[in-house]
Amino acid sequence: MTQPRPQSSLAERARETAGPAAALAGEPLEADICVIGAGSGGLAVATMAAGFGRKVVLVEKHRMGGGGLSGSIPSKALVAAGRRAQAMRTADAFGIASVEPQIDYRAVQSHVRGVVSAIAPNDSAERLTGLGVHVILGAARFLDRHTLLAGDYRVTARRFVIATGSSPALPDIAGLDTCPYLTNETIFDLDRKIPHLVVIGGGPIGLELAQAHLRLGNRVPVLEAGRVLGNDGPEATAIVLKSLYAEGLDVREGAKVERVERFGGNIRVFLSTANGTEAIDGSHLLVATGRKPNVSDLNLHAAGIKLGRDGIVVNRGLKTSNRRVFAIGDVTGAPRFSHVSSYHAEIVLRRALFRLPAKFDRAVIPWVTFTDPELAHVGLTEEAARAEKYQINVLRWPFSENDRAHVEHQTAGHIKIVTTPNGRIRGATVVGPQASELIQVWALAVAQKLSIAAIAGSVAAHPTFGEIGKRVALRYYAALPAKGNIRKLIDFLARLG
């Protein structure tokens, strides 16, 4: 579930007018599993459980597909459009005349909506109904530990799964409540050019949208109170920032926004930095300062479900303080990615359907920032390992030593692998071209507890970006010839003829 649209079902109106007794107004409905929220995680639970013959109820009060269709997919479609525009500007490196692209912003938004429209049928109520899922389009509210009021139904189920997702979190900035602003979910509603977009927030969402709009011909300052991409290592972040600066993106770290106000038909942002205070004018304001869990109208207290600072409190099996209720995805405060919600869904299904002891492992979660260059990571970072005083090996290989990178004129960046002394892969960071694809094999390696020998012993096609993985793995063995015992073994084998 994402931010609600005002609506009132028959059951809700009855409850509002009749008081506590209104809970009896809903039509009884029993299920094996009742899922609240039709984002990626909720849809995965509902479809797979129905596929195993379970009676499933799915409740969604806003939009089928959740945040993926309203935020992440449109943003990646916009990033793709910006990448095409930038390719036209930089074609001279390939012997093709560079040109300044003519941007039709309405057509760009048509492309974005076309992508969403192509994906939406997979998440539709009609498709789910066809799979045997009882879909209720309406709000959900717990009446007690065993019962949910959903639309016009009183739902009882053996298991409930809360998958209501998250919504953009708004910072405490004076004047923000009186100024028009955009979020990563509403910015795609605009059909006209955004000549001067001021972005508050230098996390992945802010930087991705900022670079995309810059490439589409807009002025874009990015204001970040702390450090840009604060959850990523400074070494990799510096490579991304260098590229953004080279394109002309105005990124300001340590810039705290004090207040905003209307200024004619525009907005004015007042900020404080180490150099003092200043004001920035813009045509539009994008607030990209994080997200908050959607829990406000679920009546969790009635169900005996504990709520923490970051969302619903769950154990590693994703079970809440109510043993009948699981919670998955953004609403738990876990890394807020669609693939995390889907991973959570698999854990819940293993536990709820097969009674398997599946548990959430944060270390196997990859995350990607879709800037150019991309930045991807999985597992243990070098900084975290050293802070915990782990014994590790750190292996690096630059894209500048990769043949395909030279073919594509994309040589900025590197891969960095963290292993134990005996070679077990504990983490990987890729910053450079196609990092979002290259990280996949390392996510598998971390999840399966593979040794670096597994990568070193593989064969990579040439010339590909993927060869960088093979080369960095071989770095683990680079010091072996210098070790005395290895040299003695080689000398002994040589004497055997």
N, C-alpha and C positions, 0 to 999 in steps of 0.2 A: 504494500500500500504506500502511496505517496501522499502529498498534501490533499486533504479532503475537499470535495466540492460540496457546498451546502445542499443537503437533501433531507427528506424526512419520509420514511416508509410508513405504511399503515401501522405497523407494530410500534414504531417510535412515537407516532402521534398518539396512539392509544396509551402508551406508557406515560407520556408527558401529561395527558389529561386525567388519567385514571389513577396515577400514583403507583405504589408498590404492587398492587394487584394486577397491574397491566402486564406483568411478566407472563401471566397465564394466557395473554391474548394471542401469542404466537402459535402457529401450527407446529405440533411436535414433529421432530425429524431426528432419526437415529443414524449414526454412521460409525464405521470403524475408525476413520481418521477424519478430523475436521481441520482444514488448513485455512488460516486467516492471512490473506495477502497473496496476490497473484503476480509477484515479481518472479525473478529467475528461480529462487529457492522454493517458493511456494508452488510454482508450476511443476518443478521437478518432483517434489513430494507427491503432488496430486496425480500426475500422469503415471509415475512409476507404481504407486500404490494401487491405482485403478488397474494397471496392467497385470498386477498380481492378484486381481480378483477381489480387492477390498472395496467396501462401500465408502466412497469419498465424497465429502462436501467441501467445496472451495468458496470462500467468501472474499469479495473484493469490492471496495466502496468507491474506487476512483477509476483506475485504468488498468486493464489487463496488460501484463508485461512489465508493470512497475517502473522503477527508475531506469532500467536498461533502455526502454523505448522512449523515455522522456528526457534522459540525460546522456548516458554514456554512448549509445549508438548515434544520436544526432551529432554529438561532439566529434566523434571519430569520422563521421561523414564530412563535417566541416573541415577537420584537419586534412582529410584527403583532398578536398578542393583547394585548400591553401597550398598543399604540396605541389599540385599541378601548376598553380600560378607561379610558384617559386622556380619550378623546373624551366618555365618559359623565360624567366629572368636570367637564368644561369646556364643557358644552353651553349654559350660560346666556347666553353671548355671542351665541347665535343665537335667543334667546327661548324656549329649551327648558329646563326645569328640570334642573339638574345633579343627579346622584345618585351615591352611592358604590357602585360595582359590587360584586356578590356574586361572588367568585372561587371557582370550583370547580377547584382545581389539578389534580386528576386528569383533569378534562375538558379543561383546557388542554393537558396532556401528550398526551391522546388526539388533540387537534387537531394537535399537532406531529408525532406519529407517523403520523397520517393523511396529512399532506403528504408525509412521507418515503415512505410506502407507495405513494402515487400516482405518485411519480417513479421509484421503484426499478425497476419493470419495464423502463424504458428502458435501464438499466445492467446488466440481469441476464445471467447466463451463458447462459440459454436463448435470449435475443434475439441475443447475439453468436454463439452456435453456429448459429442460423438464418441469420445473415449470412455464414456460411462460415468463421468464426474458430474455431480449435482452442483451447478454453479449458482451462487446467490450474489446478485449485484446489489450490494447495500452495505450499511455499516454493521460492525460487530461489537458486541459488548457482553462481557461476562456477567451472568446473574449470580452465579455461585461457583464453587470449585468444579462442578460437573456440567454446567449448563451455559450455553452461549445464546444470546438473542442476536440473530442475524437476519436483517431485513424483516420479513414477516414470519420467521421460523424461530422456534426454540430448539436448538440443536444440542443433543447429548451424544457423546462419542467416547470410545475407549481411549483415544488419544487425540489431543489437540496440538497443532503446530502453529506457533505465532511467527509469521514471516512478513510483518508489516513494513519492513524497510526503514528508510530514513528520509528526512527532508532537509533542504538547505538551512543551516544554522546562521542566524543573523547576529553580528557582533553588537556590542553595546556602544553605539556611536551616536552622539548627539545629532538630532535632526534627521536621522535616517527614516524615522517614521513619517516624516512630512515630505520626503523626496521620492520620486519614482526611481526604482532600481530593478535590475535584472538579476536572475540567478542562472545556474547552468541548466535549469529546466524551463525557464521562461524566455531566455534569449532567442530561442528558435521560433518564437511567435512573431518576430519582426520580419517584415518583408522589404524594408528599405535599408539602405546603406547606413552603417554606424560610423560617422566620420571621425569621432574622437571618443574612444571607449576607455574609461578609467576603470581599472581592475583592482579591487581590494582583495588581496590574498595571493601569495606566491607559492601555493601548493600545486599539485599536479593539475587540478581542474583549472585554476587560474592561468597557469603557464600555457597549457594546451590551447585554451581558447584565445589567450592573448596572442600567441604566435600565429594561430590560424587567421585571426582578424587582421593582424599586421600584414600578412601575406596577401590578404584580400583588399589591401589598399587603405586601411584605416590607421589612424594614430592611436597608439596603445601604451600608456604608462601603466606599470604594475607596481603596486604599493604593498610591501610586506613588512610587518612590524618586527619580525625576527629575521631568520635566515631562510632564503628561498629553498624549497624542497628539503625542509628540515628533517624529514625522516630518512633521507638518503645520505650516504657518505659524502663528505666535502670534496673528496678527490673527483668523484664522478660528477657531482653537481657543478664543479668548476668547469668541466668540459662542456656541459649543456649551456651554462651561462655564457661562456666565451662565444659559442655559436649564436646565441640569442642577441648578444651585444653586437656581433658582426652584422647581423641582419638589420639592426637599428631599433631593436626593442628596448624601451626605456624601463629597466628593472631597477627598483630602488629598495634595497634592504635596510632594515632599521628605520623604516618610515612608518610611524604610528599615526593613524588617522584620528584626529580629534573631533571633527564634526563635519557635516555636509549640509549644504543648503541649496535651494533653488537660486539660479542666477539668470534672470531673463527666461529664455526657453531652454537653458542648459542647467548643468549642476556645477557646483563649486565644492572642491574637497580641500579641507584644511588639514595639514599634517605637520608633525614635528619630527625632526631628524637631529643627528648629532651636530649639524650645522645651523640649527635654528628652526624657525617655522616658515612655512610657505603655503601658497594656495595653488591648486591645479584646477583649471576649468575643463569640462568635457561635455559632450553631447549626451552621453549615456554612462550609467554607472553599473558595473557588474560586481556583485558581492559573491566572492568565492572563498569563504573562510571556514569551510568544514560543513559537517552535517550533524543532525540530531535524530535520535530514534523516534519513530512514530508510535507513541504509546498513550497519548493523552486521553483518548476516549474509549480505551479498552476496559476500564474498570478492573484493573489488575488486582486491586486490593480484595475485591469480592471473591476472586479465584485463588487467593492466597499466594500470589506471585510477587516475589521480591524484585524491586527496581533499584538498581545502583546508579552511580554517577554517569556511566556511559551507556546504560540501557538495562535490559532485563538480565538479571543475574542467572547464569547457567553454569553447570559443571562441565567437565570435559566431554561428557556424553550428551551435552546440549539440553539436559533436562533442567527445568526450573524448580523452584521450591514446591511447586505442585507436581507430584509424581506423574500425573496424567498429561502434563503439558510440556512440550518442547518449545524452544525458541531458536531461530536460525537467522543468519545473515546480519544485516546492518543493525537490526533492533537489539542485538546482543552486545554491540560495541566492538565486534570483531572488525578486522580490516574490511573496509566498505567497498568491496568489489563483487561483481556478479558471480565470478567464479568461486568466491568464498561461499556465497549463498548456495550454489550448486553442490559444493563439497559438503557443506553442512547437511544438505538434503540427503545425500548418500549415507551419511553417518546416522541420521534419524531413521531412515528406512531399514538399515541393517539392525538397528536396535529395536525398532517398533515391530518389524515384520518377522525377523529371524532371531531376535534375542541375542545378537552378537555383541561382544564388548567393544564396539567401535568408539574411538575417541578422537576429538579434535586435536590436531598437531599444527600449531602455528608455524613451525619451522618449515613446513613443506609448501607454504603459500607463496607463489610468485607475485610480484607486483610490477607494474609497468607505468612509466610516464611517457605519453605519446607525443613528446616534443620531437624536434628534429635537431640533433640526434636523439634517438630514443634512449631511455634509461630503464633497465630492468634488473630485478634482484630476486634472489630466493635464499632462504636459510640464514646462516650466521654471517654477519658483517665482520670485516677486519677490526673495526673500532669496537664492536661489542665483544669480540673474542679477546682483544687485548685488555679491555676493561675488566673482564672476568678472569684475566691472567691464565687463559687457556694456552696450552702449548700448540702452536699451529705453524703450518707452512703457508705462505702467501705466494701464489703464482700469478704472473701477469704476461699478457701478450698484446702488443698494439695492433690496431687495424692498419697502421702504416706498413706492417710487414705481411699484409694479406694481399694476394694478387687481385682478387675480385674487387677489393676496396679501391685499388688503383684504376681498374677498368671503369668503375662507376664514379671516380673522383670523390670518394667518401672515405677518407683516411683518418678522420678525427675519431678518437675514442680508443677503448681497450677492453679487454676481458680480465677479470681478477677472480681467482679461485682461492677459497680458504679450505685447507685440508688439515686433518690430524697428522702427527708425525709419521704414522704408518700408512697414510695415503687416503683415508676415508674422506669423501667430499662432504664438507659441512656447510658450504655456502658459495654463492656465485653472484658476481655483479657484471653486467654488460652495459656499456655506454657506447653507442655507435649505431651504424645502420642495421636495421632489422633486429635490434636487441629483443624486441617482443617475441620474435620467432626463435632466436638463438637461445633464449633462456629456458626453453621447454625441455631440452635434453638435460639441463642441469637441475631443473625441478624434479625430473624423474630420478636423477642420480641421488639427490638429497632424500627423496621420499623412500627410495629402495636401499638407502645406505650403501651405495656403490663406492668402490675404490677408484681412485684416479686411473688405475690400470685398465679399467673397463673402457674409459674414453681413449686412453693412449693406444689401446689395442684395436680400436675401431678403424674403419677406412672411410675417409671423407672424400666426396667427389671434388674434382678440381675443374675450374676455379670457382669456389663458392665461399661465401662468408662463413659457412659452417666449419671450414678448415681451421679457423681461429681456435676452436675448441680442441681439436687434435694437437695443435701446436702448443697451446698452454699446458695441456696434459703432459706432453713430453718434457716440459720444463722441470717436472718433478724428478726426472731421472738425469737431469743435466749434470748434477754434482757427483753422480755415482763413479765415473771414471777417476775422480780425484781421491776416492776412498781407498786406503791401502789394502784392505781385505778383498775388495773387488778386483783391484789390479793383480793381486797375487793369484786369485782364482783364474783370471784371464790368462796369465802367464803359465799357470799349470796346465790349463786346457790346451794352450798352444804347443806345449812340449809333447802332448800326446800325438801330435802329427796330423 
